[in-house]
Amino acid sequence: MKLLAISDLHVGHASNREALAARKDHPDDWLILAGDVGERPAHLEFALQHLTRRFAKVFWVPGNHDLWTRPRVDPADQADRPKGEVLYERLVALCRSFGVTTPEDPYVEWPPDRDTVIVPMFLLFDYSFRPSDVPFEQAVNWARESGVYCADERLLDSAPWPTPVAWCHARCALTERRLAALSTSSRTVLVNHWPLRYDLARPPRIPRFSIWCGTTITEDWARRFRARVVVSGHLHLRTTLWRHGVRYEEVSLGYPRDWRRERGIDWYLRDILPEPAPAPPDLPPRDPFRI
């Protein structure tokens, strides 16, 4: 029995959909699906139809793409389109209809080691992954100076929260309370689409994209909440890194340009538990870029 993880399936792309449909069966294994399945609820439904038949259990957290609300040609069509928290709640309901565990559900124990719980989280970003000399109100302009601008600024609606920052802080407060309520003997597998640490959220080619990659509120969560592993996606940079003795796994598949179709999606599943052979802290990245 294994706990596996993957993120950023982006099944809006035909080649990613085809590869997902061709996946092998893993009848004894559990799967973490760490966000950015697609841009519409239908994309998530397509993925869950395939994945829940092939894995014994599935966990899901949303990514920014999952929460996008794309404009339509006819403005009248916008009236009944879910957005913001309502969209998130509909995605949660969809997952539950397939028996998938979400950030709104009780944490699940890992059967081979019942002192470990799997913690799906939905935390968003608050522009705090930036240098200390860049003021908050200048963060987006600072990123744009380098030619970087995230589509979340146009497509991620935070309603009823006034801004994504407010939504992020509310989600962090809620999740922190739940984590603090765990037994101090419990170990965790922390799962979030966005990285939990600033030093793990600076893509080398577009480092100022970091402001859309998480929040410094979570910098010490791995140590505070006794993490065995931290799982994230978002960056499309598959890496295994160690910080303070904790393993951080970035598990993205990505857009068609980010992976090799001849290997199939199963090749990109990352082993989370059981843990691999021990490694010293702060190793250089494993499997960067197109592996």
C-alpha positions in Angstrom: 0.0 0.0 0.0 1.4 3.4 -1.0 0.3 7.0 -0.7 1.1 8.7 -4.0 0.7 12.3 -5.2 0.3 14.3 -8.4 -0.9 17.8 -9.1 -1.5 20.2 -12.0 -3.1 17.6 -14.3 -4.6 20.5 -16.5 -7.0 18.2 -18.2 -8.2 21.1 -20.3 -5.4 20.1 -22.6 -6.4 17.1 -24.8 -3.0 15.3 -24.4 -3.3 15.5 -20.6 -6.9 14.1 -20.8 -5.8 11.2 -23.0 -2.9 10.4 -20.7 -5.1 10.4 -17.6 -7.6 8.1 -19.3 -4.8 5.7 -20.0 -3.5 5.4 -16.4 -2.9 2.1 -14.8 -4.9 0.7 -11.9 -3.6 1.1 -8.3 -6.3 -0.8 -6.4 -4.4 -0.8 -3.1 -2.9 2.7 -3.2 -4.2 6.1 -2.1 -3.7 9.2 -4.2 -3.3 12.9 -3.3 -4.6 15.2 -6.1 -2.9 18.5 -5.2 -4.8 21.1 -7.3 -5.1 22.5 -10.8 -7.0 19.6 -12.3 -8.5 22.1 -14.8 -10.4 25.3 -15.2 -14.0 24.0 -15.0 -16.0 21.7 -12.7 -16.4 19.4 -15.7 -12.6 19.0 -15.7 -12.6 17.9 -12.1 -15.5 15.5 -12.7 -13.7 13.9 -15.7 -10.6 13.4 -13.6 -12.5 11.9 -10.6 -14.4 9.5 -12.8 -11.1 8.0 -13.8 -9.1 8.3 -10.6 -11.7 7.0 -8.1 -12.0 3.8 -10.2 -8.3 3.2 -10.1 -7.3 4.1 -6.6 -8.6 2.8 -3.2 -8.9 6.4 -1.9 -8.4 9.9 -3.3 -7.7 13.2 -1.6 -8.2 16.6 -3.3 -7.2 20.2 -2.7 -8.1 23.1 -5.0 -5.6 25.0 -7.0 -5.9 28.5 -8.5 -7.0 27.2 -11.9 -9.8 25.2 -10.3 -11.2 28.4 -8.9 -11.0 30.5 -12.0 -14.2 32.0 -13.4 -13.6 32.7 -17.1 -15.7 35.4 -18.8 -18.3 34.5 -21.3 -19.2 36.3 -24.5 -22.7 36.9 -23.4 -22.6 38.8 -20.1 -26.1 37.5 -19.2 -24.5 34.0 -18.9 -22.6 35.2 -15.9 -25.6 35.5 -13.6 -25.7 31.8 -12.6 -22.1 31.0 -12.8 -20.6 30.1 -9.4 -17.5 32.0 -8.3 -15.4 32.4 -5.3 -16.5 30.6 -2.2 -19.6 29.3 -3.9 -17.5 27.7 -6.6 -15.2 26.1 -4.1 -18.2 24.7 -2.2 -19.6 23.2 -5.4 -16.2 21.6 -6.1 -16.2 20.2 -2.6 -19.7 18.8 -3.1 -18.6 17.2 -6.4 -15.6 15.5 -4.7 -17.8 14.2 -1.9 -20.2 12.7 -4.5 -17.2 10.5 -5.6 -16.2 9.7 -2.0 -13.1 12.0 -2.3 -11.7 13.6 0.9 -11.4 17.5 0.7 -10.1 20.2 3.0 -13.6 20.5 4.5 -13.6 16.9 5.8 -12.1 15.2 8.9 -8.5 14.3 8.5 -7.9 10.6 7.7 -5.4 8.4 9.4 -2.8 6.6 7.2 -3.6 2.9 7.9 -0.1 1.5 8.0 0.9 4.1 10.7 -2.1 5.4 12.6 -0.3 8.1 14.3 -0.1 9.9 10.9 -3.0 11.9 9.5 -3.3 13.2 5.9 -4.2 16.9 6.0 -5.7 18.4 2.8 -5.5 22.3 3.0 -6.8 25.2 1.0 -4.8 28.3 1.8 -4.4 30.6 -1.2 -1.8 33.4 -1.4 -1.4 36.9 0.1 1.6 38.5 -1.8 3.9 38.0 1.2 6.3 35.9 -0.8 8.3 39.0 -1.7 11.5 40.7 -0.6 11.2 42.7 2.6 12.0 46.0 0.8 8.9 45.6 -1.5 5.8 47.1 0.1 2.6 45.1 0.0 0.8 47.6 -2.1 3.6 47.5 -4.7 3.9 43.7 -4.9 2.0 43.3 -8.2 3.7 46.2 -9.9 7.1 44.8 -8.7 6.3 41.5 -10.4 5.1 43.2 -13.6 8.4 45.1 -13.8 10.0 41.8 -14.7 7.2 40.9 -17.2 5.4 38.6 -14.8 1.6 38.8 -14.3 -0.6 36.1 -13.0 -4.0 35.4 -14.6 -5.4 35.0 -11.0 -5.6 38.8 -11.0 -8.3 38.6 -13.6 -9.9 35.2 -13.2 -9.8 34.3 -9.5 -12.9 35.8 -7.9 -12.8 35.8 -4.1 -16.4 36.6 -3.4 -17.8 37.1 -0.8 -14.3 37.9 0.6 -13.2 41.4 -0.6 -9.8 40.2 -1.9 -7.9 36.9 -2.3 -5.7 38.1 0.6 -8.7 38.3 3.0 -9.8 34.8 1.8 -6.3 33.5 2.3 -6.1 34.8 5.8 -9.5 33.4 6.7 -8.5 30.0 5.3 -5.2 30.0 7.2 -6.8 30.9 10.5 -9.4 28.1 10.1 -6.8 25.5 9.1 -4.4 26.5 11.9 -7.1 26.0 14.5 -7.8 22.5 13.1 -4.1 21.6 13.1 -3.6 22.9 16.6 -6.4 20.7 17.8 -4.6 17.5 16.7 -3.1 15.3 19.3 0.6 16.2 20.0 1.4 12.6 19.2 0.0 12.9 15.7 2.3 13.3 12.7 1.0 14.9 9.5 1.2 14.8 5.8 0.4 18.5 4.9 -1.1 18.9 1.4 -1.6 22.3 -0.2 -1.6 23.4 -3.8 0.6 26.4 -3.0 4.1 25.9 -1.4 4.3 26.6 2.3 7.7 28.3 2.3 9.0 31.3 0.5 12.4 29.7 -0.2 10.6 26.9 -2.1 8.3 29.3 -4.1 10.7 31.2 -6.4 10.7 29.7 -9.9 14.2 30.3 -11.3 13.0 31.6 -14.6 10.3 33.9 -13.2 11.2 34.4 -9.5 8.8 37.3 -9.0 5.9 35.0 -9.7 6.5 34.1 -6.1 3.9 36.6 -4.9 1.1 34.3 -6.2 2.7 31.2 -4.7 1.6 31.2 -1.0 1.9 33.0 2.3 4.5 33.4 5.0 1.9 32.5 7.6 2.7 28.9 6.8 6.5 29.1 6.9 6.9 27.1 10.2 3.8 24.9 9.9 5.8 21.8 9.0 7.8 21.9 12.2 4.9 23.2 14.4 2.5 20.5 13.2 5.0 17.6 13.1 5.0 17.0 9.3 6.5 13.8 7.9 6.0 15.2 4.4 4.7 18.4 2.8 3.1 18.0 -0.6 2.4 20.9 -3.0 2.2 21.8 -6.7 1.6 25.0 -8.6 5.2 25.7 -9.8 5.5 23.0 -12.5 8.9 22.2 -11.1 9.0 18.7 -9.8 11.4 18.6 -6.9 12.2 16.9 -3.6 13.8 19.3 -1.1 14.5 19.0 2.6 14.1 21.8 5.2 14.8 21.2 8.9 14.6 17.5 8.4 11.2 17.6 6.6 10.7 16.4 3.1 8.9 18.8 0.7 7.6 17.3 -2.5 6.5 19.4 -5.5 4.4 16.9 -7.5 3.3 18.8 -10.7 2.6 17.2 -14.0 1.9 20.5 -15.8 1.1 21.6 -19.3 1.9 19.3 -22.2 5.2 21.1 -22.7 6.2 20.2 -19.1 6.3 16.5 -19.3 7.0 13.6 -21.7 4.0 11.9 -23.1 5.9 8.7 -23.9 6.4 8.1 -20.2 2.7 8.3 -19.4 1.3 10.0 -16.3 2.0 7.0 -14.0 5.7 7.7 -14.3 5.1 11.1 -12.7 3.3 9.8 -9.6 5.4 10.7 -6.6 5.8 8.3 -3.6 4.8 10.1 -0.4 4.5 7.2 2.0 6.1 4.8 2.9 9.0 7.2 3.1 12.0 6.6 0.9 15.5 6.0 2.3 16.5 8.7 4.7 18.3 11.7 3.2 20.3 14.5 4.7 18.5 17.9 5.0 18.6 20.6 2.3 19.5 18.4 -0.6 19.6 20.1 -4.0 16.4 19.6 -6.1 15.6 16.2 -7.6 14.0 15.9 -11.0 13.9 19.6 -11.9 12.1 20.8 -15.0 11.2 18.3 -17.7 11.7 14.9 -16.1 
